[in-house]
Amino acid sequence: MRVIFGIFPLLFIPVIIYNLMAFGFGAGHDGQTMAQTLASPIWTIPMVAPGSQWQISSGDLLVIVSLGFFFIEILKSTSTGAATIANHGVSMLVFIVALVEFLLLKNFSTSAYFILTMMCLLDVLAGVVVTIISARRDFTVAEGLGGHN
C-alpha cells in the first residue's frame, strides 16, 4: 500500500475532479460555460472591513486544494528510491494529459485549469531536480568515502 502511495501523484486527484466537473457536473448547467461555472461564488464570507465580502468560487477552491496536494508532492519528491522514480514518470504523464486537455478541449481553457497544469509541470520539474541533487550528493559522499581509504 505504501508503494502505491509513493507512486501515485496526488495532483492527479484535482485533475480528476476538474474532469468530472468539465465532462459531467459543472459544464453547461443553466447555459453557463465552464469558466462561468468556475467563477460563480459558492461561499461568501464577511470580512472585517465594512461592506467587504470574500467570495470563494469552485475554481478558487480547486486551486486551494491543489496547492495542498502540490505541497505534499514536493515533500514526497525529497525521498529516494524506486517508488520516487516511478512517481516522477507518472507525474509526467499527468502533466502531459493536463496539457493536452488544456490545449485541445473547450472546457479546459480556464485559468483554474491552467494553474493546475502549471502545478503538474512544477511537480515534475521539482521532483527531477531534487532527485538529481540528491543523487549527486550521494555520489559525492560515496566518492569521498572511497578516496579516504
N, C-alpha and C positions, 0 to 999 in steps of 0.2 A: 504494500500500500504506500509506503514511504517513497519507493522508487517512482511510482505513478505520480505522486505529488511533486516530486523533483523534476519530472519530465514535462508535466502539464503546465503550459504557460497560463498564468491567471488572467492575463489580458484577453484571453480567448472568451472569458465569461462576458465582459461588456460587449465584445464583438457579436456574440450570440444574442445577447439581449437586444442590441440595435437591429440585428437581422430579424428577430421576431417582431419588433416594432415596425420595421420597414415593410416586411412582407405580409404582415397579418393584422397586428393590433392597432398601430398608430397611423398608418398611411391611409389617406383618403377618407377618413371619417368626417362627416359633415362637410365634405367638399374641400377639406384642408390639404395642403401639401405636407410633405414630411417636415420641411423646415418650419412651417407654421405650427405643426403639432409639437415639435420640439421646443418652440419658443413660447407656447402657451403656458401661463403660470399654473402650477399645481398647488403651490402654497404661497401664502402671503404672510410675512412676519413683520409686525410693527417694530420700528426701530426707535431709538431714544430721541433722535431729532424730531421736532414737531412735524407731523404730517408725512413723515418719511416711512416708507414700507419697502421691505426687501421681497421681491418676487422671485421665487425659485421655479424654474421650468424643468420639464423632464430631461431636456438636453443638459441643463446645468447639473442636475442630479446624476446623470450618467457620467459626466466628466468628473465629478467629485468621487464617485465610486471607482471610476477607472484610475484616478490618481492614487487611491488607496491600494489597488491591485498593483499599480506600477511601482509603488514604494516597496511592496513585498517582493516583487520580481527583482528589483535592484538588490535587495538583501540576499535573495536566493543566488544571484549571479556571483556573489563573493565566495561561494563554496566551490570545491573542486571535485572532480570525479566524472565517471561516465554519464551519470544522470544529468549533470550540468551541461555537458557537451550535447546530449540529446535534447535538452531544453532549448539550447540555442538554435538547433536545427528546426524544432517545432515552432519556436518563436519566429523564425524567419518565414516559415510557411504561413503563420497567422498574419504577419506583416504583408506578405505578397497577396494573400486573399483580401485583406483590408484595402490595400492599394488598388487592386483590380476593381473591387466593388466601388470605391470612391471615384475612380476614373470612368467607369463604364455604366453604372446603374444610377438612374434618376434619383431615387430616394436616398442615396448615399452621398449626394453632393451637398452636404451641410457642414457648417463649422464644427459642430459637435463631433461628427464622424471624422473630419479632418484632424482634429485634435487627438482623437482616439488612434487614428492611423499613425500620427507622429509619435505617440507614446509607444506604439508597437515597434516603430523604427528605432527609437531611442533604447528600448529594451534590448533589441538585437545588438545594437552598437555597444551599449554599456556591457552587456554580457560578454561579448567577444573581447573588448578592450580589457576588462577585468581579468578574464581568463588568460589573455596573453601576458599581462603584467604579472599575474600570479605564477605562471609557468616560467617566465623569465627570472623571477625572484627565486623560485625553486631551483632552476638550473644554475644560477649564480651561487647559491648556497651549496649545492652539491659539488660544484666545481671547486669552490673554496675549501670544502672539507677534503676533497681528493688531493688538492695541492699541498696540504699541510702534513701529509703522512710521510 
